[in-house]
């Protein structure tokens, strides 16, 4: 119950988790990785959500569409420098959420975001 309350509070306090456009990065097996992107009226926040539905901790690796820069662990507040790739441990039956509190600048990510917005507006 404590974990669900913690996630509910996080969602309540995050515009990206509440209203952001979802861009899937990896959805296979017991793992899921996706962005929730919110950019509106001067507010920029991207959440990178990493889910592990497996029975053991997993080290997840990402490089496709990965925004470089300083991300913030949503639960601990720890600053994480992200370069061309990211390796991060996700607990069994758990979630990690990282926030990027700036506008996204990676070109291929911006294109994919624009394509998703166009589909959403149809």
VENHU-V76521 format. One record per pair of residues at least 12 apart in sequence whose ideal C-beta (glycine too) atoms are under 10 Angstrom apart, sorted by the first residue. I is the first residue (numbers start at 1). J is the second residue. D is the distance in whole Angstrom. If there is no record, write none. Layout:
# VENHU-V76521
i: <I;I>
j: <J;J>
d: <D;D>
This chain:
# VENHU-V76521
i: <3;3;3;3;6;6;6;7;7;7;7;9;10;10;10;10;10;10;11;11;11;11;13;14;14;14;14;14;14;14;15;15;15;15;15;15;15;15;16;16;16;16;16;16;16;16;16;16;16;16;16;16;16;16;16;17;17;17;17;17;17;17;17;18;18;18;18;19;19;19;19;19;19;20;20;20;20;20;20;20;20;20;20;20;21;21;21;21;21;21;21;21;21;21;21;22;22;22;22;22;22;22;22;23;23;23;23;23;23;23;23;23;23;23;24;24;25;25;25;25;25;25;25;25;25;25;25;26;26;26;26;26;26;27;29;29;29;29;30;30;30;30;30;30;30;30;30;30;31;31;31;31;31;31;31;31;32;32;32;32;32;32;32;32;33;33;33;33;33;33;33;33;33;33;33;33;33;33;34;34;34;34;34;35;35;35;35;35;35;35;35;35;35;35;35;35;36;36;36;36;37;37;37;37;37;37;37;37;37;37;39;39;39;39;39;42;43;44;44;44;44;44;45;45;45;45;45;46;46;46;46;46;46;46;46;46;46;46;47;47;47;47;47;47;48;48;48;48;48;48;48;48;48;48;48;48;48;48;49;49;49;49;49;50;50;50;50;50;50;50;50;50;50;51;51;51;51;51;51;52;52;52;52;52;52;52;52;53;53;53;53;53;54;54;54;54;54;55;55;56;56;56;57;57;57;57;57;57;58;58;58;58;58;58;59;59;59;59;60;60;60;60;60;60;61;61;61;61;62;62;62;62;62;63;63;63;63;63;64;64;64;64;65;65;65;65;65;65;65;65;66;66;66;66;66;66;66;67;67;67;67;67;67;67;67;67;67;68;68;68;68;68;68;68;68;68;69;69;69;69;69;69;69;69;69;70;70;70;70;71;71;71;71;71;71;71;71;72;72;72;72;72;73;73;73;73;73;74;74;74;74;74;75;75;75;75;76;77;78;80;80;80;82;82;86>
j: <91;93;94;95;74;75;95;74;75;95;97;75;47;74;75;95;97;99;36;47;74;97;74;36;38;45;47;74;97;99;36;38;39;40;43;44;45;47;35;36;37;38;39;43;44;45;46;47;48;49;74;97;99;100;101;36;38;45;47;49;74;97;99;36;38;45;47;36;37;38;40;43;45;34;35;36;37;38;39;40;45;46;47;49;35;36;37;38;39;46;113;116;117;119;120;34;35;36;37;47;49;116;120;35;36;37;46;48;65;109;112;113;115;116;65;116;48;49;50;60;62;63;64;65;66;109;112;50;51;60;61;62;64;51;52;53;54;58;51;52;53;54;55;56;58;90;92;93;50;51;52;53;54;58;60;90;49;50;51;52;53;60;90;95;48;49;50;51;52;60;61;62;64;65;86;88;90;96;47;48;49;50;51;47;48;49;65;66;67;98;100;104;109;112;113;116;48;49;97;99;67;100;103;104;109;110;112;113;116;117;102;103;104;113;117;103;101;100;101;102;103;104;99;100;101;102;103;67;71;98;99;100;101;102;103;104;109;113;71;74;97;98;99;100;62;66;67;71;74;80;82;86;88;96;97;98;99;100;74;95;96;97;98;62;86;88;89;90;94;95;96;97;98;90;93;94;95;96;97;89;90;91;92;93;94;95;96;90;92;93;94;95;90;91;92;93;94;92;93;91;92;93;89;90;91;92;93;94;88;89;90;91;92;94;87;88;89;90;86;87;88;89;90;96;85;86;87;88;82;85;86;87;88;83;84;85;86;87;85;108;109;112;104;106;108;109;110;111;112;113;82;83;84;85;86;106;109;82;86;100;102;103;104;105;106;109;110;81;82;83;84;85;86;100;105;106;81;82;83;100;101;102;104;105;106;82;100;101;102;86;88;97;98;99;100;101;102;97;98;99;100;101;88;96;97;98;99;95;96;97;98;99;95;96;97;98;96;99;98;98;99;100;98;100;98>
d: <10;9;8;8;10;7;9;9;9;7;8;10;9;6;7;9;6;10;10;9;10;9;9;8;8;7;6;7;8;7;9;5;9;8;6;9;5;9;8;5;6;4;9;9;9;4;6;4;9;9;10;9;7;9;9;6;8;9;5;8;9;8;9;9;8;10;10;8;10;6;8;10;10;10;8;3;5;4;9;10;7;7;7;10;8;7;5;8;9;10;7;6;7;10;7;6;7;6;8;10;9;8;10;4;8;6;9;10;7;8;6;7;10;6;10;10;8;9;9;10;6;10;6;6;8;10;10;9;10;8;9;7;8;9;10;8;8;10;8;6;4;4;8;9;7;10;9;9;8;7;6;7;8;6;6;8;7;7;4;8;8;9;10;9;7;7;5;8;10;6;9;6;10;10;10;10;9;10;9;8;5;9;8;7;6;8;8;10;8;10;9;9;8;9;8;10;8;7;9;10;10;9;10;7;9;10;10;6;9;9;10;6;8;8;10;10;9;8;7;6;5;8;6;7;6;9;10;7;9;9;7;4;8;8;9;6;9;9;10;7;6;7;6;8;8;9;8;7;9;10;9;8;9;8;7;4;8;7;9;7;8;5;8;8;9;6;9;5;9;7;4;7;8;7;9;8;5;8;10;9;4;7;6;7;6;8;8;10;9;7;9;10;9;10;6;8;10;5;7;9;5;10;6;7;5;6;10;8;9;7;5;9;8;9;6;7;5;8;8;7;6;8;5;8;7;7;5;8;9;7;5;8;8;9;6;4;7;10;9;9;9;10;9;7;6;5;10;10;6;9;6;8;7;7;6;7;8;7;10;6;9;10;5;7;5;6;10;9;6;6;7;10;10;10;8;7;8;6;9;6;10;7;9;8;9;8;8;9;9;8;10;10;4;6;5;9;10;9;7;5;8;7;9;7;8;6;8;9;8;4;7;6;9;8;7;10;10;10;9;6;10;10;8;8;8>
